Amino acid sequence: MTLSIQTAKPLFLTALALCAGLLAPPARAEEIPRLARRGDATQLLVDGKPFLILGGELGNSTASSLPYLEKQWPTLKALNLNTVLAPVQWDQIEPVEGRFDFTVIDGVIAQARAHDTRLVLLWFGSWKNSMSTYVPAWVKRDGRRFPLARSADGKVQEILSPAVPATMAADAKAFAALMTHLKVIDGDKRTVLMIQVENEIGMLPSARDHSAAAEADFQKPVPAAVLKATGKTETGRWERVFGPGDATDELYQAWTYGRFVEAVAGAGQKAYPLPMYVNAALNRPGVAPGGYPSAGPLPHLYDVWKAAAPSVFQAPDIYYPDFTRWAALYDRPGNPVFAPEADQAGKAEAPANAFWLFGQHDAIGFSPFSIESVGDPAGNPLSGAYALLGELTPVILAHQGQGAMRGFRPPVGYDGTVDAAPQTATMGDWTMKVSFVDPWTPKDKQLFAGHGGLVIQLAADEFLVAGSGITLTFGEGVGLERVREGRYVDGQWVEGRWLNGDQIHQGRHVRLPPDAFGAQRVKLYRY
Ligand code: DGJ
């Protein structure tokens, strides 16, 4: 699809300045942030090198006002984030059709640069949490050109119908203008690393849209790509191939949303090819589609979304307690693992989830929601966790995709039950038992759900152990040749205390106390 982008004044001026050589030229193609396979992992490359997002997502309205955002930076810096996830809203950048105003997003980028922080921008376009409240007034008020979705009983919803080409074209045009602008103002500095396209897409309160456009669409033959993604050989209409019911309705809706997103993302990437993703509002187990926002990039719809929108990857917003279960469902070949909304910031489980996600799933990033709302940021466990993960970043990145890392944390059930039973893992020639109940702290003073860490095999007989509240034992006949506390400074190990005696229980265990985040290097031997 070719889109003509009406040139806005600020965009025109920046383009002119660029031609006149007043601004640095855009990045060479290989320097633009991109995704790359390494072993069985997908990494995010920034400035040509792998990057780990230690992030936090701003509350929805925080970045809409520059003075308001400015006040949040002390908190963001105290939390040791390296990346902030911030919305860009369609109504703010295109208040009048075809006239773009990038003042606010330019200011957001300038503030991020001043605070030495990168950005992931969230395109609040046609949909934000299912609804269409971030679209400009000229879209909201023109229901003929931009029809809304309808539920099964025919009721109009405040949700733009994704089956309408005019809506798709308008969203894609605005998004392409944004990406064109970003290329001009940020192509050289690359403060912006990635883009989320729309936000938590999902149909409510029915499993699919019943507007006139959607009804007509639903009677057409199932596209070949959907048949392939679902392994069907039969052809014909949706209900003929898949049978009538909610599951079929949701599948159709997922395909329709996915095609819309692909058109928007594709138009943006044509202008400036940053990595892009879609985020999912996860489905409550046991609830029918429509009872939850139906047809988003959910685990059970992964394949149809991938077929519909190959230009984006898929990421879960995990607010349910069973973080590990949901995250694992998005670790699929070629899909980078990213938690853009890892529950609310300030939750005691956040650090353990971060260590686990990086260690177990080679994640490109972790980011709790409403990050600026954390009280006492310097004293929040996430601050210490991110400080340590920041130091470890070069080591983690060097071991991604090599099968040499593991993450450990007690799994939590959907009902919040914590399973603090020890876990066993084999790495190389060694088997380790990881316990989450600290042996030397009264049990009633421990929050097991907050305990966790990662282990990296550095050499045949040497491991890096990092995190908080975990204790490792290695079985009979395996001794601790040496255990060193330490830090990584600019990627180099700087040794601290030699841990022995009581600190390793006279050779019986390696322990990361629960009241802090620490790293130890451990060399094993057999006796
Ligand atoms: C998920 C959404 O994606 C966010 O924008 C925000 O609305 C949170 N829910 C609120 O918990």
Boltz pocket constraint, residues with backbone or C-beta under 6 A from the ligand:
constraints:
  - pocket:
      binder: B
      contacts: [[A, 60], [A, 129], [A, 199], [A, 200], [A, 317], [A, 341], [A, 369]]
      max_distance: 6.0
